[in-house]
Amino acid sequence: MDTNALLMYYLLGINAVTFALYGIDKLKSQKGWRRIPEKTLLMLAVIGGSMGALCGMRLFHHKTKHKKFYLGVPILLAIQIALICYFRFI
C-alpha cells in the first residue's frame, strides 16, 4: 500500500473518531456526566482530526463559544490542508 493511501485512511479514521467524540462529549455535557477533557478534543484536531472537529462543532453546536476551539480548529484545518498540498505537490 502506498503512502498516499495510508495517509488517506489515517485521516478518514482520525476524523471519524474526532467527530464521534465531539458528539459523545456534547451528550455527556447534556446529561451532566463526566466529560472528555478539552485537551483531548484539541489534541485529536492537532493530530489530523481538525475536519472532524470542525464538523462536530458545527453539527452538535459544541465548543463553539470557546476561543481556542472556534479559532483554533479552523486554523489547524487550514495548516493541515496547506501541509498536505505542499507535500503532495512537491
VENUR-V192323 format. One record per run of one state. SS is the DSSP state (2 for helix, 1 for strand, 0 for the rest). FROM is the first residue (numbers start at 1). TO is the last residue. If there is no record, write none. Layout:
BEGIN
ss=[SS SS]
from=[FROM FROM]
to=[TO TO]
END
This chain:
BEGIN
ss=[0 2 0 2 0 2 0 2 0]
from=[1 3 32 38 61 67 71 72 90]
to=[2 31 37 60 66 70 71 89 90]
END
